[in-house]
Amino acid sequence: MSSAVSRRPLDRERVLDAAVALADEVGLDATSMRRVAEALGVTAMALYKHVANREELVDGMLDRLVASIDVPADGLPWQEALRARIRSARAVMGEHRWAQAAIESRAAASPTVLAYMDSLMAIMFDGGLSADLVHHAMHALSTRMWGITRDVLPTPTVPADPVVRAQAMAEFAVAYPAIARMAMTAPHAGAACDEDAEFTFALDLMIDGFARRHEAGWASVS
């Protein structure tokens, strides 16, 4: 440790720096006040002057990430601005794999989190979308507004033995012909999915859908 670092007094920013670095290394669940204190070379009690508890620590860590999401360039069409903001969120969250657990575990939104959500709504309002459509768009985006998603596509385990595997696949194709058709004929379906491409595909579908409904003067049915 350099003398400059060792002389730096303990403050909230230094605590958050250490917590983010630790979570990047060991994950969110293992990032305790005690372990953060150990990383800083102080007692756990010393942290409480700067963060009241672990919940406040995680809030601060998440705020650090959200504050680093890029603001879109001026003059972009609202669709491009919205897409750029969310794609930046995905890049930020993707660098810190614990971020999804942090977002999903928060009981209340911090001012930084609220400001990010407000910025997405402002982009759509600036594009002329109604409050009705913006409301439904935010629900549709859900966790995708943070650049994250949780796919639920369970697939059976393929037997290791080639003979058994061939028989199982043949039986599967008979029982579930549509799944088999997709798996065997769609490009890249048999390989690991490109998560960025899948995310972008779904995001584009939603933003294009919001735009079409806006252009058609859509309103929800009471």
N, C-alpha and C positions, 0 to 999 in steps of 0.2 A: 504493500500500500504506500503510495507517495505521501510525502509530508503534507502536500496541499490537500489531499483527500482526508488524511488523518486529522488535520486541523479544522476541517469543515464541521461546523456545529450541527448537531442533530436537529432537523426540522421536518415538517410534514413532507416536503418534496423529497428529501433524502429517504424518508421512510417509504414513500410510495415507489421511489426508484428501486429500492431493495426488494419490495414486495412484488413488483412486476417482474423483476429479474428472477426471483425465486419461483414464482408461478410459471414462468416460461420453462424453468428447469424441471420442476417437480409436479406441476399441476395445481389447480386451485384448492382442492381438498387438503392437500398437504401443506398449503401455505398458511401456517398458524402465526399468531403473534409471537410465540416463543421462537419459531424458526426465523422469522424476520429479524427479531432482536439478535439472535445468534449471528446472522449474516452481517449485521451492523456492528457486532462486537459490543453490544450493550445489554442491559437487563431488560426483560419484558416490561417491567414497570416504567422504564424510560420512554417507551412508545406511547403510553397513555396520555402524555402531555400533548401529543400531536394527533392521535386518533383514539376515539373513546373506546372502541371495541373492534372486533373483527369485521362486523357488518359495515362499520364506517370505513374500515380499511379497504374492503372489497369495493365499496361505492367509490372511493377515491381512485382505486386502480382502474375501474371501468371508466370513470370520468376522464382519466388521463388518455385512454384510448379514444373515446368519443370526441374529445377536444382536438384530436389530431386528424380527424376525417377532413379531407379536402373540401373546400367551398368551390362550387362550379364557377367557371369563368363567366364574366358578364356577357350578356347578349345572346346566350344560347336559347334555342327553343325550349319550352318547359319540359318536353319529353327528354331531351338530351341532358338538361340540367339535373333532372330527377335521376336519370340513369347514371350520370357521372357521380352524383353524391352517394348513391347506394353502392356503386362499384368501388368507390374509394373506401366505404365502410367495410366492404368485403375484404379488400386488401389489408386494411388495418387489423380486422378481427382474425384474418387468416394467419397473421404473423404471431398471434397469441392464442393458441388453441384453447386456453382456459376461458376465453372471453364469452363463448356461448353459454357455458355453465354460469358465469357471473350474471349475464343478462337474464337468463331464465330463472335465476334464484332471487332476484331483487323484489322485495315486497312493495317498494315505492320508487318512483322515478326521481332522480336528483335534478336540480336545476340544469345541469349540463345535458342530461339525457332529454329533459323536456325541451331544451333549446334546439337540440338536433331534430326531434320530432316536429317542432314548430317550423323549422327550416324546410322540411319536406312539404308540409302543408302550404307554406308560403309560396313555394315553387309552383304548386298546382293552382293556388289562388291567382298568382301572377299570370298563369296561363289561361285564366278565365273560367276555371272549373267552379261549379257551385259548391256550397258547403255540404250539400247532400251527397254529391259525388265524391268529394274529398273524404268525407266520413267513411264511405264504403270502400274507397281506395285504400285508406290506411288499414282498415280491417283486412282487406285482401292481401296487402303486403305483409302484415303480421311480422314475424321474425325476419322475413326477407328484407325489411327495411334496414336491418343491421348487417346485411350481407351474409346471413346464415340461413340454413334450412335444415329440416330433419326429415329425410325421406323414409317412408315406411313401405318398403318393398321386400318382404321376406321371401327368401328363396330356399329350396331344399338343399341339403348337403349332398354333394355328388359322391357316390361310392368310389373308393380308391381302386378297387379291382376293375380292370378294363372290361371283363366279361359281364360282371354284375352291373357296371356302369352303363354299358350298352343296352342291357335288358331294361334297366331302370329308365333310361332316356326314352326308349321305345314305348314303354308303358306310359310315361309322362306325356309323350306326344299324343297318344290316343286319348288320355283323360283330359288334357288341357291343350287342345290344338292351337288356340290363339296365342297362348304364351309361347308354345314351341315355335310357331311361325315367326313371332317377333324375334325370339332369341336366335333363330337360325338364319334369318334373312335380313334383319335390320343391320346397317353398318355399325360396327363397334359394339353391338349388343352382347356379344360373347366375351368381350374384354372388360376390364375395369372402366367404369364410366368416367368421362372427363367432367369432374364436378363443376369446374368453372363454366364449361360450355352448357351444362344442364342448368346451372343457375341463371346464366345470361338468357337462355332460351325462355325460361319461365318468366323472368323479369320483363323481357321484351313483350311477351304475350300479354302480360298484365298492363304495362304502360300503353301499348297499342290499343288494348281494350278500353282503358280509361279515356283515351283520346277519341275513339269512335263514339263512345257514349256521350262524351261532351259535345261532339259535333252534331249528334242526333238530338240534343236537348233532353237527355235522359233525366228522369226523376224517379225516386223510389216510390213504391206503392204502399200507401198507409195500411 
